[in-house]
Amino acid sequence: MMISKDDYAGRISDANDFKDVFEIVKDAVYKTFKLRRVGLSLLLQDMPSFVGAYHVLGSNYIVVNRYILNTVKHLAKSKEEYNAYVFVILVHEYLHSLGIVDEYKVRRMTYELCNSLLGKDHAATIMAKGDPSSYFPELRSLAYVKFSNRFEIVREFDTSNISYIA
């Protein structure tokens, strides 16, 4: 079954939480690159404004900058724009979690995926082509410099590896 650009854009626009967006991310990465993994956890942490997110190499953790996330939530004019930001960040870190450590390669792959599945004018593609500040220029003026030692765990983020006994 062929999935159109409108289908992916609509799914991103309609997503209600991190789990919804991550399901789209996993589907998109598999469709584009035939790569997948399960069992990831999402943590939110306040960190310097020049760090959007990171994957702890060899772990099951993706850590997203809560400070930037909250800023984008206030800057976004719609749920679609906010979800597009979350999508780009999660695609990027998901690719790292698949063992691709080269930052420039991951950036190229993220842009290729977004451009292919969403088109060049979608907010996610614009963010992936440059960085999120190419869509939200206000992010350039953020000056938060600390790493918090508090993490927030996003519950039921990646449940695709959990089986239920009926």
Z-matrix of the N, CA and C atoms (Angstrom, degrees):
N
C 1 1.445
C 2 1.529 1 108.94
N 3 1.302 2 116.64 1 130.45
C 4 1.460 3 122.70 2 -179.36
C 5 1.528 4 109.26 3 -87.30
N 6 1.316 5 116.51 4 129.14
C 7 1.460 6 121.27 5 178.82
C 8 1.524 7 107.50 6 -104.50
N 9 1.309 8 117.39 7 126.46
C 10 1.462 9 121.76 8 -175.64
C 11 1.530 10 111.27 9 -84.77
N 12 1.339 11 114.15 10 167.37
C 13 1.464 12 120.25 11 176.05
C 14 1.527 13 110.47 12 -59.13
N 15 1.334 14 115.52 13 -38.67
C 16 1.465 15 119.18 14 179.98
C 17 1.528 16 111.22 15 -63.74
N 18 1.339 17 116.94 16 -34.93
C 19 1.465 18 120.10 17 178.87
C 20 1.526 19 110.90 18 -63.40
N 21 1.338 20 117.58 19 -47.59
C 22 1.466 21 120.23 20 179.52
C 23 1.527 22 110.50 21 -65.54
N 24 1.317 23 116.75 22 -44.27
C 25 1.469 24 119.99 23 179.22
C 26 1.526 25 110.16 24 -61.00
N 27 1.302 26 117.69 25 -42.02
C 28 1.456 27 121.76 26 179.15
C 29 1.516 28 112.09 27 -65.35
N 30 1.326 29 116.13 28 -41.44
C 31 1.467 30 120.13 29 178.76
C 32 1.529 31 110.53 30 -63.25
N 33 1.333 32 116.78 31 -42.49
C 34 1.471 33 120.50 32 178.43
C 35 1.528 34 109.40 33 -63.65
N 36 1.320 35 116.44 34 -45.86
C 37 1.458 36 121.24 35 -179.47
C 38 1.525 37 111.94 36 -60.77
N 39 1.327 38 117.18 37 -37.37
C 40 1.462 39 122.28 38 -176.05
C 41 1.528 40 114.53 39 -85.59
N 42 1.333 41 118.13 40 -10.98
C 43 1.465 42 121.19 41 -176.32
C 44 1.529 43 110.31 42 -60.15
N 45 1.332 44 115.73 43 141.24
C 46 1.461 45 120.30 44 -176.03
C 47 1.522 46 114.70 45 -105.22
N 48 1.342 47 117.42 46 -15.13
C 49 1.454 48 119.07 47 -177.20
C 50 1.531 49 109.77 48 -160.44
N 51 1.323 50 115.77 49 -179.30
C 52 1.464 51 120.57 50 -178.72
C 53 1.525 52 111.26 51 -59.45
N 54 1.324 53 116.46 52 -40.37
C 55 1.466 54 120.32 53 -178.90
C 56 1.525 55 110.59 54 -60.72
N 57 1.329 56 117.48 55 -45.17
C 58 1.471 57 121.16 56 178.70
C 59 1.527 58 110.68 57 -59.35
N 60 1.326 59 116.25 58 -47.10
C 61 1.463 60 119.94 59 -179.30
C 62 1.525 61 110.09 60 -64.01
N 63 1.335 62 117.03 61 -41.17
C 64 1.466 63 119.87 62 -177.97
C 65 1.524 64 111.86 63 -65.63
N 66 1.321 65 118.02 64 -34.13
C 67 1.473 66 120.31 65 175.25
C 68 1.527 67 110.50 66 -61.08
N 69 1.326 68 116.80 67 -39.83
C 70 1.473 69 121.49 68 177.25
C 71 1.524 70 109.46 69 -66.92
N 72 1.328 71 117.15 70 -41.27
C 73 1.469 72 122.02 71 178.39
C 74 1.529 73 110.30 72 -57.90
N 75 1.327 74 116.60 73 -51.08
C 76 1.474 75 120.06 74 -178.36
C 77 1.521 76 111.14 75 -61.23
N 78 1.320 77 116.76 76 -41.71
C 79 1.460 78 121.11 77 178.25
C 80 1.532 79 110.80 78 -63.31
N 81 1.326 80 116.58 79 -45.09
C 82 1.465 81 121.56 80 -177.91
C 83 1.531 82 111.75 81 -66.11
N 84 1.313 83 116.89 82 -41.74
C 85 1.471 84 120.41 83 179.48
C 86 1.527 85 110.03 84 -66.49
N 87 1.317 86 117.00 85 -40.49
C 88 1.471 87 119.01 86 178.06
C 89 1.525 88 110.62 87 -66.26
N 90 1.324 89 117.39 88 -43.62
C 91 1.471 90 121.32 89 179.84
C 92 1.532 91 110.83 90 -61.18
N 93 1.309 92 116.97 91 -40.46
C 94 1.463 93 121.65 92 -174.34
C 95 1.527 94 113.08 93 -84.09
N 96 1.325 95 117.26 94 -43.09
C 97 1.464 96 120.88 95 -171.48
C 98 1.528 97 114.63 96 -120.38
N 99 1.319 98 117.79 97 -3.95
C 100 1.477 99 122.61 98 -178.46
C 101 1.532 100 111.59 99 58.01
N 102 1.327 101 116.01 100 40.19
C 103 1.459 102 122.68 101 178.57
C 104 1.515 103 108.93 102 -122.78
N 105 1.357 104 116.13 103 144.00
C 106 1.466 105 119.49 104 176.00
C 107 1.519 106 110.98 105 -159.48
N 108 1.303 107 113.90 106 159.40
C 109 1.460 108 122.86 107 170.30
C 110 1.516 109 107.72 108 -157.84
N 111 1.321 110 115.84 109 164.19
C 112 1.461 111 120.61 110 -179.30
C 113 1.522 112 109.21 111 -130.30
N 114 1.311 113 114.79 112 172.53
C 115 1.452 114 120.17 113 173.07
C 116 1.506 115 115.56 114 84.76
N 117 1.333 116 118.10 115 24.71
C 118 1.460 117 119.77 116 179.02
C 119 1.522 118 111.17 117 -86.93
N 120 1.316 119 115.14 118 153.06
C 121 1.458 120 122.35 119 175.09
C 122 1.515 121 108.30 120 -119.68
N 123 1.325 122 115.20 121 148.03
C 124 1.458 123 121.08 122 178.72
C 125 1.517 124 109.14 123 -112.37
N 126 1.320 125 114.90 124 128.76
C 127 1.459 126 122.34 125 175.44
C 128 1.520 127 108.44 126 -118.24
N 129 1.312 128 116.69 127 145.08
C 130 1.462 129 122.44 128 172.92
C 131 1.518 130 107.28 129 -111.12
N 132 1.326 131 115.49 130 135.13
C 133 1.466 132 121.38 131 -177.20
C 134 1.517 133 107.68 132 -145.79
N 135 1.324 134 117.16 133 137.91
C 136 1.464 135 120.05 134 170.53
C 137 1.520 136 106.60 135 -74.66
N 138 1.327 137 115.28 136 129.79
C 139 1.465 138 120.18 137 179.40
C 140 1.517 139 108.95 138 -148.56
N 141 1.334 140 117.76 139 172.65
C 142 1.463 141 119.92 140 -177.29
C 143 1.533 142 111.93 141 -53.76
N 144 1.311 143 115.30 142 145.80
C 145 1.455 144 121.04 143 -173.53
C 146 1.531 145 113.40 144 -67.44
N 147 1.316 146 118.66 145 -9.82
C 148 1.461 147 120.08 146 176.29
C 149 1.534 148 112.25 147 -89.55
N 150 1.339 149 117.54 148 0.14
C 151 1.468 150 122.46 149 177.53
C 152 1.526 151 107.82 150 -115.02
N 153 1.330 152 116.92 151 114.39
C 154 1.461 153 120.11 152 -179.78
C 155 1.516 154 112.59 153 -81.36
N 156 1.321 155 115.61 154 -38.36
C 157 1.463 156 121.86 155 -177.53
C 158 1.518 157 107.40 156 -173.27
N 159 1.326 158 115.83 157 168.71
C 160 1.459 159 119.72 158 173.48
C 161 1.518 160 109.56 159 -155.22
N 162 1.328 161 114.37 160 158.36
C 163 1.460 162 121.82 161 172.83
C 164 1.516 163 106.07 162 -113.27
N 165 1.312 164 115.90 163 131.37
C 166 1.456 165 120.51 164 177.44
C 167 1.529 166 106.63 165 -79.23
N 168 1.326 167 116.73 166 109.43
C 169 1.457 168 122.71 167 -175.65
C 170 1.523 169 111.07 168 -52.19
N 171 1.309 170 116.19 169 129.66
C 172 1.455 171 121.86 170 178.93
C 173 1.521 172 114.12 171 81.74
N 174 1.320 173 116.51 172 5.00
C 175 1.464 174 120.28 173 -178.45
C 176 1.524 175 110.34 174 -113.36
N 177 1.317 176 114.90 175 -177.81
C 178 1.457 177 121.60 176 175.14
C 179 1.525 178 111.27 177 -106.62
N 180 1.338 179 117.53 178 21.96
C 181 1.454 180 120.99 179 -173.96
C 182 1.520 181 113.11 180 -111.31
N 183 1.328 182 113.71 181 132.05
C 184 1.459 183 121.89 182 164.10
C 185 1.520 184 104.60 183 -110.67
N 186 1.330 185 116.45 184 130.07
C 187 1.460 186 121.97 185 -179.15
C 188 1.525 187 108.00 186 -117.46
N 189 1.326 188 116.09 187 122.28
C 190 1.464 189 122.00 188 -178.33
C 191 1.517 190 108.92 189 -109.12
N 192 1.326 191 115.24 190 141.37
C 193 1.457 192 122.07 191 -179.72
C 194 1.537 193 109.55 192 -70.61
N 195 1.329 194 115.90 193 107.40
C 196 1.461 195 122.05 194 -178.46
C 197 1.531 196 111.12 195 -64.36
N 198 1.320 197 117.28 196 -34.78
C 199 1.473 198 121.47 197 -179.75
C 200 1.533 199 110.39 198 -62.23
N 201 1.332 200 116.87 199 -47.88
C 202 1.471 201 119.84 200 178.93
C 203 1.528 202 110.07 201 -68.70
N 204 1.309 203 116.82 202 -40.73
C 205 1.467 204 121.46 203 179.23
C 206 1.528 205 110.63 204 -55.97
N 207 1.317 206 117.00 205 -46.79
C 208 1.469 207 120.72 206 178.71
C 209 1.519 208 111.54 207 -66.07
N 210 1.328 209 116.80 208 -36.54
C 211 1.460 210 120.09 209 177.78
C 212 1.525 211 110.33 210 -65.09
N 213 1.327 212 116.76 211 -45.34
C 214 1.472 213 120.62 212 178.88
C 215 1.529 214 110.07 213 -62.33
N 216 1.321 215 116.88 214 -38.42
C 217 1.477 216 120.01 215 179.11
C 218 1.526 217 110.30 216 -58.27
N 219 1.331 218 117.23 217 -37.51
C 220 1.467 219 121.02 218 178.74
C 221 1.526 220 112.50 219 -78.17
N 222 1.329 221 117.79 220 -31.68
C 223 1.463 222 121.32 221 -178.91
C 224 1.528 223 112.72 222 -79.80
N 225 1.314 224 117.10 223 -32.26
C 226 1.463 225 121.33 224 -175.48
C 227 1.523 226 110.20 225 -62.83
N 228 1.315 227 114.43 226 135.81
C 229 1.460 228 120.20 227 179.71
C 230 1.519 229 112.07 228 -85.72
N 231 1.323 230 116.66 229 -7.78
C 232 1.466 231 120.52 230 -179.04
C 233 1.527 232 109.51 231 -157.00
N 234 1.314 233 114.59 232 164.76
C 235 1.464 234 120.59 233 174.02
C 236 1.526 235 109.54 234 -61.22
N 237 1.315 236 116.82 235 -35.31
C 238 1.466 237 121.30 236 179.91
C 239 1.527 238 111.53 237 -61.07
N 240 1.324 239 117.76 238 -43.02
C 241 1.467 240 120.84 239 178.69
C 242 1.528 241 111.45 240 -65.14
N 243 1.316 242 116.32 241 -43.49
C 244 1.465 243 120.50 242 178.30
C 245 1.527 244 110.15 243 -62.61
N 246 1.319 245 116.80 244 -47.52
C 247 1.461 246 121.04 245 179.66
C 248 1.524 247 111.72 246 -62.93
N 249 1.332 248 117.40 247 -34.38
C 250 1.464 249 120.92 248 177.30
C 251 1.530 250 109.78 249 -62.04
N 252 1.340 251 117.01 250 -41.42
C 253 1.460 252 120.91 251 176.98
C 254 1.530 253 110.58 252 -61.88
N 255 1.327 254 116.02 253 -48.86
C 256 1.468 255 120.50 254 179.55
C 257 1.525 256 109.84 255 -59.53
N 258 1.320 257 117.31 256 -41.72
C 259 1.466 258 122.27 257 179.93
C 260 1.532 259 110.81 258 -58.98
N 261 1.311 260 117.09 259 -50.30
C 262 1.476 261 121.05 260 -178.22
C 263 1.522 262 111.04 261 -61.27
N 264 1.313 263 116.72 262 -46.08
C 265 1.469 264 121.07 263 -179.80
C 266 1.524 265 110.25 264 -61.20
N 267 1.331 266 116.50 265 -45.52
C 268 1.466 267 119.35 266 -178.02
C 269 1.520 268 112.49 267 -70.37
N 270 1.332 269 118.67 268 -37.03
C 271 1.474 270 119.88 269 175.10
C 272 1.518 271 109.26 270 -59.15
N 273 1.313 272 116.32 271 -48.83
C 274 1.464 273 121.71 272 -177.51
C 275 1.531 274 110.87 273 -57.68
N 276 1.317 275 116.39 274 -50.97
C 277 1.470 276 119.35 275 -177.04
C 278 1.526 277 112.04 276 -72.64
N 279 1.323 278 117.46 277 -31.82
C 280 1.464 279 120.45 278 175.85
C 281 1.526 280 110.05 279 -62.67
N 282 1.326 281 117.00 280 -42.04
C 283 1.471 282 119.83 281 176.72
C 284 1.526 283 110.71 282 -60.86
N 285 1.332 284 117.49 283 -41.87
C 286 1.470 285 119.83 284 174.90
C 287 1.535 286 110.31 285 -59.54
N 288 1.331 287 117.29 286 -41.31
C 289 1.463 288 120.30 287 -178.07
C 290 1.526 289 112.19 288 -65.86
N 291 1.310 290 116.41 289 -18.80
C 292 1.468 291 121.33 290 177.43
C 293 1.527 292 111.99 291 -84.28
N 294 1.327 293 116.46 292 5.69
C 295 1.456 294 121.13 293 175.53
C 296 1.518 295 114.52 294 98.07
N 297 1.314 296 118.31 295 5.88
C 298 1.467 297 121.50 296 178.43
C 299 1.517 298 107.16 297 -90.74
N 300 1.327 299 116.05 298 103.86
C 301 1.459 300 119.86 299 -172.83
C 302 1.528 301 112.96 300 -94.60
N 303 1.323 302 117.86 301 -19.80
C 304 1.468 303 121.47 302 -178.95
C 305 1.535 304 109.67 303 -68.22
N 306 1.324 305 116.26 304 113.67
C 307 1.458 306 122.06 305 -175.34
C 308 1.534 307 112.18 306 -60.20
N 309 1.320 308 117.67 307 -42.18
C 310 1.467 309 120.24 308 -178.35
C 311 1.522 310 111.70 309 -69.09
N 312 1.319 311 116.49 310 -36.06
C 313 1.461 312 120.18 311 176.56
C 314 1.529 313 110.30 312 -64.71
N 315 1.330 314 117.18 313 -43.25
C 316 1.458 315 120.88 314 179.23
C 317 1.526 316 110.28 315 -64.49
N 318 1.319 317 117.75 316 -39.89
C 319 1.474 318 120.24 317 177.21
C 320 1.527 319 110.92 318 -62.09
N 321 1.327 320 116.42 319 -44.10
C 322 1.480 321 120.10 320 178.36
C 323 1.517 322 111.04 321 -62.93
N 324 1.323 323 116.47 322 -43.69
C 325 1.463 324 120.43 323 -179.33
C 326 1.539 325 111.10 324 -65.28
N 327 1.321 326 117.30 325 -40.02
C 328 1.463 327 121.33 326 178.83
C 329 1.521 328 109.69 327 -62.23
N 330 1.339 329 116.37 328 -44.97
C 331 1.465 330 119.94 329 178.80
C 332 1.532 331 110.64 330 -64.80
N 333 1.314 332 116.91 331 -44.52
C 334 1.464 333 120.78 332 179.77
C 335 1.525 334 110.72 333 -57.77
N 336 1.330 335 116.99 334 -45.85
C 337 1.461 336 121.51 335 179.26
C 338 1.529 337 110.57 336 -61.67
N 339 1.314 338 117.78 337 -49.78
C 340 1.467 339 121.33 338 -178.15
C 341 1.523 340 111.13 339 -62.99
N 342 1.308 341 117.15 340 -45.72
C 343 1.460 342 120.85 341 -179.04
C 344 1.527 343 110.61 342 -62.81
N 345 1.318 344 116.25 343 -43.12
C 346 1.460 345 121.66 344 -178.44
C 347 1.524 346 112.49 345 -67.33
N 348 1.328 347 116.93 346 -44.46
C 349 1.463 348 120.40 347 -173.22
C 350 1.527 349 114.11 348 -92.91
N 351 1.341 350 117.43 349 -20.32
C 352 1.462 351 120.08 350 -175.36
C 353 1.522 352 114.19 351 -120.83
N 354 1.335 353 116.76 352 -18.64
C 355 1.461 354 120.11 353 -177.75
C 356 1.512 355 111.76 354 91.11
N 357 1.327 356 115.56 355 158.53
C 358 1.468 357 121.25 356 -171.63
C 359 1.523 358 114.39 357 -68.85
N 360 1.333 359 118.03 358 -19.84
C 361 1.457 360 120.47 359 -176.12
C 362 1.530 361 114.09 360 -96.33
N 363 1.326 362 117.57 361 -2.38
C 364 1.467 363 120.22 362 179.71
C 365 1.528 364 109.52 363 -72.02
N 366 1.321 365 116.17 364 145.73
C 367 1.475 366 121.27 365 -179.17
C 368 1.524 367 111.69 366 -54.48
N 369 1.324 368 117.65 367 -41.39
C 370 1.471 369 120.56 368 -179.14
C 371 1.527 370 110.93 369 -63.48
N 372 1.319 371 117.31 370 -39.38
C 373 1.471 372 120.83 371 -179.81
C 374 1.522 373 110.43 372 -67.36
N 375 1.312 374 116.84 373 -40.26
C 376 1.469 375 120.71 374 178.70
C 377 1.525 376 109.50 375 -62.69
N 378 1.348 377 116.95 376 -43.66
C 379 1.470 378 120.48 377 178.50
C 380 1.522 379 110.99 378 -65.32
N 381 1.328 380 116.87 379 -39.44
C 382 1.469 381 120.68 380 -178.03
C 383 1.518 382 111.58 381 -71.21
N 384 1.319 383 117.83 382 -30.58
C 385 1.468 384 120.81 383 -179.04
C 386 1.528 385 110.92 384 -67.04
N 387 1.314 386 116.38 385 -40.89
C 388 1.466 387 120.97 386 178.11
C 389 1.511 388 108.58 387 -110.27
N 390 1.303 389 114.26 388 -94.56
C 391 1.465 390 123.19 389 171.30
C 392 1.523 391 105.12 390 -160.14
N 393 1.323 392 118.47 391 174.44
C 394 1.466 393 119.06 392 -176.69
C 395 1.532 394 114.47 393 -56.71
N 396 1.338 395 117.83 394 -26.44
C 397 1.466 396 119.17 395 179.05
C 398 1.528 397 112.28 396 -72.22
N 399 1.329 398 117.72 397 -12.21
C 400 1.462 399 118.82 398 174.49
C 401 1.528 400 110.50 399 -73.79
N 402 1.318 401 116.56 400 -18.66
C 403 1.467 402 121.42 401 175.46
C 404 1.532 403 110.78 402 -103.33
N 405 1.306 404 115.93 403 -38.09
C 406 1.470 405 122.50 404 178.35
C 407 1.535 406 108.21 405 -116.23
N 408 1.340 407 118.69 406 81.03
C 409 1.475 408 120.82 407 -175.52
C 410 1.526 409 113.69 408 -59.45
N 411 1.319 410 117.54 409 -21.73
C 412 1.467 411 121.02 410 178.82
C 413 1.525 412 111.52 411 -61.71
N 414 1.325 413 117.38 412 -23.48
C 415 1.470 414 120.05 413 179.56
C 416 1.525 415 111.76 414 -63.36
N 417 1.334 416 117.28 415 -24.39
C 418 1.478 417 120.81 416 -179.37
C 419 1.519 418 112.25 417 -64.86
N 420 1.321 419 117.27 418 -24.08
C 421 1.468 420 119.85 419 -176.42
C 422 1.532 421 113.21 420 -94.20
N 423 1.323 422 117.40 421 1.47
C 424 1.465 423 119.80 422 177.44
C 425 1.523 424 109.91 423 -69.79
N 426 1.311 425 115.75 424 141.66
C 427 1.463 426 119.22 425 -177.04
C 428 1.525 427 112.12 426 -135.53
N 429 1.301 428 116.70 427 38.16
C 430 1.456 429 120.56 428 176.86
C 431 1.521 430 107.89 429 -78.84
N 432 1.337 431 118.56 430 131.87
C 433 1.472 432 119.78 431 -171.00
C 434 1.519 433 115.81 432 -123.16
N 435 1.332 434 118.12 433 0.55
C 436 1.466 435 119.22 434 -174.16
C 437 1.523 436 112.50 435 -105.45
N 438 1.325 437 115.27 436 151.29
C 439 1.460 438 122.26 437 167.10
C 440 1.521 439 106.96 438 -96.41
N 441 1.305 440 116.49 439 122.26
C 442 1.461 441 120.64 440 175.39
C 443 1.521 442 108.31 441 -77.45
N 444 1.314 443 116.51 442 151.18
C 445 1.463 444 118.98 443 175.52
C 446 1.529 445 110.79 444 -97.43
N 447 1.340 446 116.49 445 11.91
C 448 1.468 447 121.35 446 176.91
C 449 1.519 448 110.27 447 -105.95
N 450 1.309 449 115.94 448 131.09
C 451 1.457 450 122.95 449 179.21
C 452 1.519 451 109.34 450 -116.98
N 453 1.306 452 116.33 451 143.60
C 454 1.464 453 121.81 452 173.96
C 455 1.530 454 106.89 453 -111.34
N 456 1.314 455 116.88 454 123.22
C 457 1.462 456 121.12 455 179.57
C 458 1.527 457 108.36 456 -87.36
N 459 1.328 458 116.14 457 129.49
C 460 1.462 459 120.74 458 175.71
C 461 1.525 460 106.43 459 -87.14
N 462 1.301 461 115.93 460 113.25
C 463 1.463 462 122.25 461 -175.98
C 464 1.525 463 111.33 462 -70.00
N 465 1.328 464 115.42 463 145.81
C 466 1.466 465 123.15 464 176.39
C 467 1.523 466 112.65 465 50.73
N 468 1.327 467 116.40 466 44.72
C 469 1.462 468 121.97 467 -179.41
C 470 1.520 469 111.86 468 -72.92
N 471 1.321 470 117.13 469 -53.21
C 472 1.459 471 121.80 470 -178.59
C 473 1.519 472 107.77 471 -125.53
N 474 1.309 473 115.54 472 94.07
C 475 1.452 474 120.25 473 -175.89
C 476 1.531 475 112.28 474 -102.87
N 477 1.325 476 117.11 475 9.19
C 478 1.475 477 119.64 476 -175.48
C 479 1.525 478 112.67 477 -67.35
N 480 1.320 479 118.76 478 -16.70
C 481 1.459 480 120.44 479 179.04
C 482 1.517 481 112.67 480 -97.65
N 483 1.320 482 116.93 481 2.92
C 484 1.459 483 120.60 482 -179.45
C 485 1.529 484 108.89 483 -94.56
N 486 1.310 485 115.29 484 126.65
C 487 1.462 486 117.72 485 175.83
C 488 1.516 487 108.59 486 -108.17
N 489 1.288 488 114.32 487 150.20
C 490 1.455 489 120.68 488 -179.79
C 491 1.507 490 109.54 489 -113.18
N 492 1.324 491 116.29 490 137.88
C 493 1.467 492 121.08 491 177.73
C 494 1.522 493 107.39 492 -93.69
N 495 1.322 494 114.93 493 121.46
C 496 1.482 495 118.86 494 -177.22
C 497 1.523 496 109.79 495 -91.73
